[in-house]
Amino acid sequence: MKKSKTLIVGGGVGGLSTAIMLQRVGVAVDFIDIDPHWGALGAGITLTGPSLRALRELGVLDEVMAQAYTGEGIRVCDTQGNTLKLLDTPMPADAGVPGSGGMVRPALHAVLHQKMVNAGIQMRLGLTVDAFKELADAIEVTFSDGSTGIYDLVVGSDGVNSKVRKLIIPDAPAPEYTGQYAWRVTVPRPKEIDRRTYFLGGPHKVGITPTSDNEMYLFLLEKSPKIWREANALAAPLRALLKDYGGIVGQIRDNIKDDDYINFRPLEGFILPAPWYRGRVLLVGDAAHPTTPQLASGAGMAMEDGIVLADELVKAQFDVATLLPAYMARREPRCRLIVGSSMELGRLEQAHASIETMTAVVERTLALLMEPI
């Protein structure tokens, strides 16, 4: 049985997960990232039950749960914090994980990176790919420093603006602004926030995700034309967007300080037509199926990509030509469901659809997500 050598391009959640899983099945892994100061930014990340299941498969669930919040259910409230509905987030008993969670994004990256390092994989920084050349039974890669390498497989995990995608699919759709901005700010967690919480029925979708015993982050999705805001002038406009909210959201608003770190970014996405590979180069994570955060599943899908890729590689006896169609058959329908449902929720939020309509989409998609990958 031939064991392969794989290049992974891009050090996000998808790349880290793919490296961990491929090394586990005996693949020699080279790993590069364009950022010479690699690291994760951002406030927090929501972890669904299926994402926690993926983290268990990656072998890092205990490390994550030691730092993160995990629990059950989603509370749906009105703008004043009154409970309207409780959504279940049950996972199958054999999954062995809670149904919901949250974590600071840099901490999640650190856990995955340490797992990768412990497996003997190092990431070369400040390096990307400039060209690919298909050979008879391999692929030659030209790197940005002029060096070259020969691989059996290349995995492009370099995000929504993937350079790998541009190289292999020059006419691929470009990320499109969905009409919403996401605001996130990390704040202390009071005892009454016992689970993920949405505040619906107001001018914006607002939510809270606990990320540890004493921290949580508040997010707000704003319908807006695409604009630019200075990073050091975000507190006042965020407070203004929250002016109609009471209860815990009103308390958070009144305590947002001008020098608080606020993460502000446009929501972008698109559906890349299948297949997500050309020759021996495969796209995973946001490079293949970038999604908006409405279903909190972007990172989870990227982790699942790495798990399924390793599984299918073993089944294909390390034959790339057999691997890639089998991988697409498993991943494309599930990822398309998430991207489509998440973007549907964004459209419903912008149209101020009823709370019942929006929660129905969430419940339906969460039920499907719980199915095996």
BADODO-232475 format. One record per residue (C-alpha): residue number from 1; residue in three letters; x, y, z. Coordinates in Angstrom, 1 decimal. Example, Ala and Ser with C-alpha at 12.3 -4.5 7.8 and 13.67 -1.06 7.14 Angstrom:
BEGIN
1 | ALA | 12.3 | -4.5 | 7.8
2 | SER | 13.7 | -1.1 | 7.1
//
This chain:
BEGIN
1 | MET | 0.0 | 0.0 | 0.0
2 | LYS | 1.5 | 3.3 | -1.1
3 | LYS | 1.7 | 6.0 | 1.5
4 | SER | 1.5 | 9.6 | 0.2
5 | LYS | 3.2 | 12.9 | 0.7
6 | THR | 0.8 | 15.8 | 1.0
7 | LEU | 1.3 | 19.6 | 1.0
8 | ILE | -1.2 | 21.6 | 3.1
9 | VAL | -1.5 | 25.3 | 2.2
10 | GLY | -3.1 | 27.5 | 4.9
11 | GLY | -2.9 | 27.3 | 8.7
12 | GLY | -6.6 | 27.7 | 9.7
13 | VAL | -8.8 | 25.2 | 11.4
14 | GLY | -9.2 | 23.2 | 8.2
15 | GLY | -5.5 | 23.0 | 7.5
16 | LEU | -4.6 | 22.1 | 11.1
17 | SER | -7.3 | 19.4 | 11.3
18 | THR | -6.2 | 17.9 | 7.9
19 | ALA | -2.6 | 17.8 | 9.1
20 | ILE | -3.5 | 16.0 | 12.3
21 | MET | -5.7 | 13.4 | 10.6
22 | LEU | -3.4 | 12.7 | 7.6
23 | GLN | -0.4 | 12.2 | 9.8
24 | ARG | -2.4 | 9.8 | 11.9
25 | VAL | -2.9 | 7.5 | 8.9
26 | GLY | 0.7 | 7.6 | 8.0
27 | VAL | 0.9 | 10.5 | 5.4
28 | ALA | 4.0 | 12.6 | 5.3
29 | VAL | 2.8 | 16.2 | 5.7
30 | ASP | 4.4 | 19.5 | 4.6
31 | PHE | 2.6 | 22.5 | 5.9
32 | ILE | 2.9 | 26.2 | 4.9
33 | ASP | 1.2 | 29.4 | 5.6
34 | ILE | 1.7 | 32.8 | 4.0
35 | ASP | 1.6 | 34.8 | 7.2
36 | PRO | 5.1 | 35.1 | 8.8
37 | HIS | 3.4 | 35.9 | 12.1
38 | TRP | 0.9 | 33.1 | 12.0
39 | GLY | -1.8 | 33.2 | 14.6
40 | ALA | -5.6 | 33.4 | 15.1
41 | LEU | -7.5 | 36.6 | 15.6
42 | GLY | -11.1 | 37.1 | 16.6
43 | ALA | -13.3 | 37.2 | 19.6
44 | GLY | -15.0 | 33.9 | 20.0
45 | ILE | -16.3 | 30.9 | 18.1
46 | THR | -19.5 | 28.9 | 18.7
47 | LEU | -19.1 | 25.1 | 18.8
48 | THR | -22.1 | 23.0 | 17.8
49 | GLY | -22.5 | 19.5 | 18.9
50 | PRO | -21.2 | 18.2 | 15.6
51 | SER | -18.2 | 20.4 | 15.9
52 | LEU | -17.5 | 19.0 | 19.3
53 | ARG | -17.8 | 15.5 | 17.8
54 | ALA | -15.2 | 16.4 | 15.2
55 | LEU | -12.9 | 17.7 | 18.0
56 | ARG | -13.3 | 14.4 | 19.8
57 | GLU | -12.3 | 12.6 | 16.6
58 | LEU | -9.3 | 14.9 | 16.3
59 | GLY | -8.2 | 13.8 | 19.8
60 | VAL | -8.5 | 17.3 | 21.4
61 | LEU | -11.9 | 17.3 | 23.0
62 | ASP | -10.6 | 17.1 | 26.6
63 | GLU | -8.2 | 20.0 | 26.0
64 | VAL | -11.0 | 22.1 | 24.4
65 | MET | -13.5 | 21.3 | 27.2
66 | ALA | -11.0 | 22.3 | 29.8
67 | GLN | -10.9 | 25.8 | 28.4
68 | ALA | -14.3 | 26.2 | 26.7
69 | TYR | -18.0 | 26.5 | 27.7
70 | THR | -20.0 | 23.4 | 26.9
71 | GLY | -23.6 | 22.7 | 27.6
72 | GLU | -27.0 | 22.1 | 26.0
73 | GLY | -29.6 | 24.0 | 24.2
74 | ILE | -30.3 | 27.5 | 22.8
75 | ARG | -32.4 | 30.1 | 24.5
76 | VAL | -34.5 | 32.3 | 22.2
77 | CYS | -35.5 | 35.7 | 23.7
78 | ASP | -37.1 | 38.9 | 22.7
79 | THR | -35.3 | 42.2 | 22.6
80 | GLN | -35.8 | 42.7 | 26.4
81 | GLY | -34.4 | 39.3 | 27.3
82 | ASN | -37.7 | 37.5 | 27.9
83 | THR | -37.5 | 33.8 | 27.0
84 | LEU | -39.7 | 32.9 | 24.0
85 | LYS | -38.5 | 29.4 | 23.3
86 | LEU | -35.9 | 26.8 | 24.2
87 | LEU | -34.3 | 24.9 | 21.3
88 | ASP | -32.8 | 21.5 | 21.9
89 | THR | -29.3 | 20.6 | 20.7
90 | PRO | -29.3 | 16.9 | 21.5
91 | MET | -26.5 | 14.7 | 20.1
92 | PRO | -26.8 | 10.9 | 19.6
93 | ALA | -25.8 | 9.1 | 22.7
94 | ASP | -22.9 | 7.4 | 21.0
95 | ALA | -21.4 | 10.8 | 20.0
96 | GLY | -20.2 | 11.3 | 23.6
97 | VAL | -20.3 | 15.1 | 23.4
98 | PRO | -22.5 | 18.0 | 24.6
99 | GLY | -24.8 | 19.6 | 22.2
100 | SER | -23.4 | 23.1 | 22.3
101 | GLY | -20.3 | 25.1 | 23.2
102 | GLY | -18.2 | 28.1 | 22.7
103 | MET | -14.5 | 29.1 | 22.9
104 | VAL | -12.1 | 31.9 | 22.3
105 | ARG | -10.9 | 31.4 | 18.7
106 | PRO | -7.1 | 31.8 | 19.4
107 | ALA | -7.4 | 29.2 | 22.1
108 | LEU | -9.0 | 26.7 | 19.7
109 | HIS | -6.2 | 27.3 | 17.1
110 | ALA | -3.6 | 26.9 | 19.9
111 | VAL | -5.1 | 23.5 | 20.9
112 | LEU | -5.1 | 22.2 | 17.3
113 | HIS | -1.6 | 23.6 | 16.6
114 | GLN | -0.2 | 21.9 | 19.7
115 | LYS | -1.7 | 18.6 | 18.7
116 | MET | -0.1 | 19.0 | 15.3
117 | VAL | 3.3 | 19.8 | 16.7
118 | ASN | 3.1 | 16.9 | 19.1
119 | ALA | 2.6 | 14.7 | 16.0
120 | GLY | 5.9 | 16.0 | 14.6
121 | ILE | 4.5 | 18.4 | 12.0
122 | GLN | 6.0 | 21.9 | 11.7
123 | MET | 4.5 | 24.8 | 9.8
124 | ARG | 6.7 | 26.8 | 7.5
125 | LEU | 5.7 | 30.5 | 7.7
126 | GLY | 5.8 | 33.3 | 5.2
127 | LEU | 5.5 | 30.9 | 2.3
128 | THR | 2.8 | 30.2 | -0.3
129 | VAL | 2.4 | 28.5 | -3.7
130 | ASP | 3.0 | 30.2 | -7.0
131 | ALA | 2.3 | 27.4 | -9.5
132 | PHE | 1.4 | 23.8 | -10.0
133 | LYS | 2.6 | 21.3 | -12.6
134 | GLU | 0.8 | 18.0 | -13.0
135 | LEU | 3.2 | 15.1 | -13.5
136 | ALA | 2.5 | 11.5 | -14.6
137 | ASP | 1.9 | 10.3 | -11.0
138 | ALA | 2.5 | 13.3 | -8.8
139 | ILE | 2.3 | 17.1 | -8.8
140 | GLU | 5.1 | 19.6 | -8.7
141 | VAL | 4.7 | 22.8 | -6.6
142 | THR | 6.6 | 26.0 | -7.1
143 | PHE | 6.8 | 28.0 | -3.9
144 | SER | 6.9 | 31.8 | -3.5
145 | ASP | 10.6 | 31.6 | -2.5
146 | GLY | 11.5 | 29.9 | -5.8
147 | SER | 11.9 | 26.4 | -4.4
148 | THR | 9.9 | 23.4 | -5.6
149 | GLY | 8.5 | 20.2 | -4.2
150 | ILE | 6.9 | 17.0 | -5.5
151 | TYR | 3.7 | 15.7 | -3.8
152 | ASP | 1.0 | 13.1 | -4.3
153 | LEU | -1.7 | 15.6 | -3.1
154 | VAL | -2.0 | 19.3 | -2.3
155 | VAL | -4.7 | 20.5 | 0.1
156 | GLY | -5.7 | 24.2 | -0.3
157 | SER | -7.0 | 25.3 | 3.1
158 | ASP | -6.2 | 29.0 | 2.6
159 | GLY | -9.5 | 30.5 | 3.3
160 | VAL | -12.3 | 32.4 | 1.6
161 | ASN | -9.9 | 34.4 | -0.6
162 | SER | -7.9 | 31.2 | -1.4
163 | LYS | -4.9 | 31.7 | -3.7
164 | VAL | -4.9 | 27.9 | -4.4
165 | ARG | -8.5 | 28.2 | -5.7
166 | LYS | -7.5 | 31.0 | -8.0
167 | LEU | -4.6 | 28.9 | -9.4
168 | ILE | -6.6 | 25.8 | -10.1
169 | ILE | -10.1 | 27.4 | -10.9
170 | PRO | -9.4 | 30.8 | -12.3
171 | ASP | -13.0 | 31.4 | -13.2
172 | ALA | -14.4 | 30.3 | -9.8
173 | PRO | -17.0 | 32.6 | -8.2
174 | ALA | -15.6 | 35.4 | -6.0
175 | PRO | -16.8 | 35.8 | -2.5
176 | GLU | -19.9 | 38.1 | -2.4
177 | TYR | -21.0 | 40.4 | 0.3
178 | THR | -24.3 | 39.1 | 1.7
179 | GLY | -25.6 | 42.4 | 3.0
180 | GLN | -24.7 | 41.9 | 6.7
181 | TYR | -21.9 | 42.8 | 9.0
182 | ALA | -21.0 | 40.8 | 12.0
183 | TRP | -20.0 | 42.6 | 15.2
184 | ARG | -18.4 | 40.7 | 18.1
185 | VAL | -17.2 | 41.8 | 21.5
186 | THR | -15.9 | 39.7 | 24.4
187 | VAL | -17.4 | 40.6 | 27.9
188 | PRO | -17.6 | 39.0 | 31.4
189 | ARG | -20.2 | 36.2 | 31.7
190 | PRO | -22.9 | 36.6 | 34.4
191 | LYS | -24.4 | 33.6 | 36.0
192 | GLU | -27.8 | 33.9 | 34.3
193 | ILE | -26.2 | 33.2 | 30.9
194 | ASP | -26.3 | 29.4 | 31.1
195 | ARG | -26.3 | 28.6 | 27.3
196 | ARG | -26.2 | 30.1 | 23.9
197 | THR | -28.9 | 32.8 | 23.6
198 | TYR | -30.5 | 34.7 | 20.7
199 | PHE | -32.4 | 37.9 | 21.0
200 | LEU | -34.9 | 38.1 | 18.1
201 | GLY | -37.7 | 40.4 | 16.9
202 | GLY | -35.6 | 43.6 | 16.9
203 | PRO | -33.9 | 45.6 | 14.2
204 | HIS | -30.9 | 43.2 | 14.3
205 | LYS | -30.1 | 39.7 | 15.2
206 | VAL | -28.2 | 39.7 | 18.5
207 | GLY | -26.8 | 36.7 | 20.4
208 | ILE | -24.6 | 35.6 | 23.2
209 | THR | -22.3 | 32.6 | 23.3
210 | PRO | -20.4 | 31.7 | 26.5
211 | THR | -16.8 | 30.8 | 25.9
212 | SER | -15.6 | 29.8 | 29.4
213 | ASP | -16.8 | 29.9 | 33.0
214 | ASN | -16.3 | 33.6 | 33.2
215 | GLU | -16.3 | 35.0 | 29.6
216 | MET | -18.7 | 35.2 | 26.7
217 | TYR | -19.1 | 37.1 | 23.5
218 | LEU | -22.0 | 39.2 | 22.2
219 | PHE | -22.6 | 39.3 | 18.4
220 | LEU | -24.8 | 41.5 | 16.3
221 | LEU | -25.6 | 41.0 | 12.7
222 | GLU | -26.3 | 44.4 | 11.0
223 | LYS | -28.0 | 44.8 | 7.6
224 | SER | -26.0 | 47.5 | 5.9
225 | PRO | -24.5 | 48.6 | 2.6
226 | LYS | -20.8 | 47.6 | 2.4
227 | ILE | -18.8 | 50.3 | 4.2
228 | TRP | -15.5 | 50.8 | 5.9
229 | ARG | -15.1 | 51.5 | 9.6
230 | GLU | -12.0 | 52.4 | 11.5
231 | ALA | -11.0 | 49.7 | 13.9
232 | ASN | -10.5 | 52.2 | 16.7
233 | ALA | -13.9 | 53.8 | 16.3
234 | LEU | -16.3 | 50.8 | 16.7
235 | ALA | -17.6 | 51.2 | 20.3
236 | ALA | -20.0 | 54.1 | 19.7
237 | PRO | -21.7 | 52.7 | 16.6
238 | LEU | -22.1 | 49.3 | 18.3
239 | ARG | -23.7 | 50.9 | 21.3
240 | ALA | -26.1 | 52.8 | 18.9
241 | LEU | -27.1 | 49.6 | 17.2
242 | LEU | -28.0 | 48.1 | 20.6
243 | LYS | -30.1 | 51.1 | 21.7
244 | ASP | -33.5 | 49.2 | 21.5
245 | TYR | -32.3 | 46.3 | 23.6
246 | GLY | -32.9 | 45.8 | 27.3
247 | GLY | -32.1 | 43.2 | 29.9
248 | ILE | -28.6 | 41.6 | 29.7
249 | VAL | -28.0 | 43.1 | 26.2
250 | GLY | -28.7 | 46.6 | 27.5
251 | GLN | -26.3 | 46.0 | 30.4
252 | ILE | -23.6 | 44.9 | 28.0
253 | ARG | -24.2 | 47.9 | 25.8
254 | ASP | -23.9 | 50.3 | 28.6
255 | ASN | -20.6 | 48.8 | 29.6
256 | ILE | -18.9 | 48.7 | 26.2
257 | LYS | -15.9 | 51.0 | 26.5
258 | ASP | -14.2 | 53.0 | 23.7
259 | ASP | -11.0 | 51.0 | 24.0
260 | ASP | -12.7 | 47.5 | 24.0
261 | TYR | -11.5 | 45.2 | 21.2
262 | ILE | -14.5 | 44.8 | 18.8
263 | ASN | -14.3 | 42.4 | 15.9
264 | PHE | -16.1 | 43.8 | 12.8
265 | ARG | -16.3 | 42.1 | 9.4
266 | PRO | -18.5 | 41.8 | 6.4
267 | LEU | -20.2 | 38.5 | 5.9
268 | GLU | -19.2 | 36.9 | 2.6
269 | GLY | -19.9 | 33.6 | 1.0
270 | PHE | -20.6 | 31.7 | -2.2
271 | ILE | -21.3 | 28.1 | -3.4
272 | LEU | -18.4 | 26.7 | -5.4
273 | PRO | -19.6 | 24.3 | -8.0
274 | ALA | -18.4 | 20.7 | -7.6
275 | PRO | -15.8 | 19.3 | -7.9
276 | TRP | -13.6 | 21.1 | -5.4
277 | TYR | -10.4 | 19.7 | -7.0
278 | ARG | -8.4 | 19.8 | -10.2
279 | GLY | -5.9 | 17.1 | -10.8
280 | ARG | -4.2 | 16.4 | -7.5
281 | VAL | -5.1 | 19.7 | -5.8
282 | LEU | -8.1 | 19.7 | -3.4
283 | LEU | -9.8 | 22.6 | -1.7
284 | VAL | -11.2 | 22.3 | 1.9
285 | GLY | -12.8 | 24.5 | 4.5
286 | ASP | -13.5 | 28.1 | 3.5
287 | ALA | -11.5 | 27.7 | 0.3
288 | ALA | -14.2 | 25.3 | -1.0
289 | HIS | -17.4 | 26.1 | 0.9
290 | PRO | -17.2 | 29.4 | 2.7
291 | THR | -20.3 | 30.0 | 4.9
292 | THR | -21.8 | 32.8 | 7.0
293 | PRO | -21.9 | 32.3 | 10.8
294 | GLN | -25.7 | 31.9 | 11.2
295 | LEU | -25.4 | 28.2 | 11.9
296 | ALA | -22.0 | 28.4 | 13.6
297 | SER | -20.7 | 25.6 | 11.5
298 | GLY | -17.8 | 26.9 | 9.3
299 | ALA | -15.1 | 25.7 | 11.6
300 | GLY | -16.9 | 22.4 | 12.2
301 | MET | -17.2 | 21.7 | 8.5
302 | ALA | -13.5 | 22.4 | 8.0
303 | MET | -12.6 | 20.0 | 10.8
304 | GLU | -14.9 | 17.4 | 9.3
305 | ASP | -13.2 | 17.9 | 5.9
306 | GLY | -9.9 | 16.7 | 7.4
307 | ILE | -11.5 | 13.7 | 9.1
308 | VAL | -13.3 | 12.6 | 6.0
309 | LEU | -10.2 | 13.1 | 3.8
310 | ALA | -8.1 | 10.8 | 5.9
311 | ASP | -10.8 | 8.2 | 6.1
312 | GLU | -11.4 | 8.2 | 2.4
313 | LEU | -7.6 | 8.2 | 1.7
314 | VAL | -7.3 | 4.9 | 3.6
315 | LYS | -10.3 | 3.4 | 1.9
316 | ALA | -8.8 | 4.3 | -1.5
317 | GLN | -5.5 | 2.7 | -0.4
318 | PHE | -3.8 | 6.0 | -0.9
319 | ASP | -4.8 | 6.3 | -4.6
320 | VAL | -5.6 | 10.0 | -5.2
321 | ALA | -7.7 | 9.3 | -8.3
322 | THR | -10.0 | 7.1 | -6.3
323 | LEU | -9.9 | 9.3 | -3.2
324 | LEU | -11.1 | 12.6 | -4.7
325 | PRO | -14.5 | 11.5 | -6.1
326 | ALA | -15.3 | 9.5 | -3.0
327 | TYR | -14.4 | 12.5 | -0.8
328 | MET | -16.7 | 14.8 | -2.9
329 | ALA | -19.6 | 12.3 | -2.6
330 | ARG | -19.4 | 12.5 | 1.2
331 | ARG | -18.7 | 16.2 | 1.7
332 | GLU | -20.5 | 18.1 | -1.1
333 | PRO | -24.1 | 17.5 | -0.1
334 | ARG | -23.5 | 18.2 | 3.6
335 | CYS | -21.5 | 21.3 | 3.1
336 | ARG | -23.9 | 22.6 | 0.5
337 | LEU | -26.7 | 22.1 | 3.0
338 | ILE | -24.9 | 24.2 | 5.6
339 | VAL | -23.9 | 27.0 | 3.2
340 | GLY | -27.4 | 27.2 | 1.7
341 | SER | -29.2 | 27.1 | 5.0
342 | SER | -26.9 | 29.6 | 6.6
343 | MET | -27.3 | 32.1 | 3.7
344 | GLU | -31.1 | 31.5 | 3.8
345 | LEU | -31.1 | 32.5 | 7.5
346 | GLY | -29.2 | 35.7 | 6.6
347 | ARG | -31.8 | 36.6 | 4.0
348 | LEU | -34.6 | 35.9 | 6.5
349 | GLU | -32.9 | 38.1 | 9.1
350 | GLN | -32.6 | 41.0 | 6.6
351 | ALA | -36.2 | 40.6 | 5.6
352 | HIS | -37.3 | 40.6 | 9.3
353 | ALA | -39.0 | 37.2 | 8.9
354 | SER | -41.0 | 35.8 | 11.9
355 | ILE | -39.1 | 34.3 | 14.8
356 | GLU | -41.0 | 31.0 | 14.0
357 | THR | -39.7 | 30.9 | 10.4
358 | MET | -36.1 | 31.5 | 11.4
359 | THR | -36.0 | 29.1 | 14.3
360 | ALA | -37.6 | 26.4 | 12.1
361 | VAL | -34.6 | 26.7 | 9.7
362 | VAL | -32.2 | 26.4 | 12.6
363 | GLU | -34.0 | 23.4 | 14.1
364 | ARG | -34.2 | 21.6 | 10.8
365 | THR | -30.6 | 22.1 | 9.9
366 | LEU | -29.3 | 21.2 | 13.4
367 | ALA | -31.2 | 17.9 | 13.2
368 | LEU | -29.5 | 17.1 | 9.8
369 | LEU | -26.1 | 18.1 | 11.2
370 | MET | -26.3 | 15.6 | 13.9
371 | GLU | -26.3 | 12.7 | 11.4
372 | PRO | -23.0 | 10.9 | 10.9
373 | ILE | -20.5 | 12.5 | 8.5
//
